[in-house]
């Protein structure tokens, strides 16, 4: 085991599929205890059961990040189950299929979008980061230590035509992360941003979108997130805050900072 994370506790939202699932897997494989969180349902229960069946220390933590009451309750539950929260990964999100199932071949301009769908996406992809951070940072503040990682998207995606509200919501979440990093400086809590570095092959796309997308571009494997999240959980990242790490360019990022990481 290259990175011994025994005794390290993490919470990952949106952890039952895609990027979140692979980040949870990476931490669990290296000995961490991980509270795997997503909206309540059979998929979450199955994923945690599969992790537990492999001997990993996975904990079931159902919550809808849009629901303040559920998040507040889940934060207390997580603290009780884990004893401490060393790392929070804000990853839960929904994609453009919520608004337009055929968004790749037939994109819609902002003025044709359904307001309720826009509200749902913003409440998940932006407000969810705020609500979860608000309650899960409390035990970190009490302990005077903790790490928060916010999962973001590329800068081009944030302002891409026909990409609203997904891009703008992610831009807001990333700006929120920068605010959090500054406000938490000196309190023992770090906040960093991690993004895949391109469209990833996740459940945010349906099968048609995936097929349409592959006609002109490749999709990143969600496993691209595994090494960067291991680094951000490692002793080498202790005290590091305000960084923006692109997973597909992780090796170049390490070289630029003269960091050797074997994860």
HELIX and SHEET records of a PDB file:
HELIX    1   1 UNK A   18  UNK A   29  1                                  12    
HELIX    2   2 UNK A   42  UNK A   53  1                                  12    
HELIX    3   3 UNK A   68  UNK A   82  1                                  15    
HELIX    4   4 UNK A   96  UNK A   98  5                                   3    
HELIX    5   5 UNK A  110  UNK A  112  5                                   3    
HELIX    6   6 UNK A  115  UNK A  122  1                                   8    
HELIX    7   7 UNK A  123  UNK A  127  3                                   5    
HELIX    8   8 UNK A  128  UNK A  143  1                                  16    
HELIX    9   9 UNK A  155  UNK A  158  1                                   4    
HELIX   10  10 UNK A  166  UNK A  183  1                                  18    
HELIX   11  11 UNK A  207  UNK A  213  1                                   7    
HELIX   12  12 UNK A  222  UNK A  224  5                                   3    
HELIX   13  13 UNK A  225  UNK A  233  1                                   9    
HELIX   14  14 UNK A  235  UNK A  237  5                                   3    
HELIX   15  15 UNK A  247  UNK A  249  5                                   3    
HELIX   16  16 UNK A  250  UNK A  256  1                                   7    
SHEET    1   A 7 UNK A  57  UNK A  62  0                                        
SHEET    2   A 7 UNK A  33  UNK A  38  1                                        
SHEET    3   A 7 UNK A   9  UNK A  13  1                                        
SHEET    4   A 7 UNK A  87  UNK A  90  1                                        
SHEET    5   A 7 UNK A 146  UNK A 152  1                                        
SHEET    6   A 7 UNK A 189  UNK A 195  1                                        
SHEET    7   A 7 UNK A 244  UNK A 246  1                                        
END                                                                             
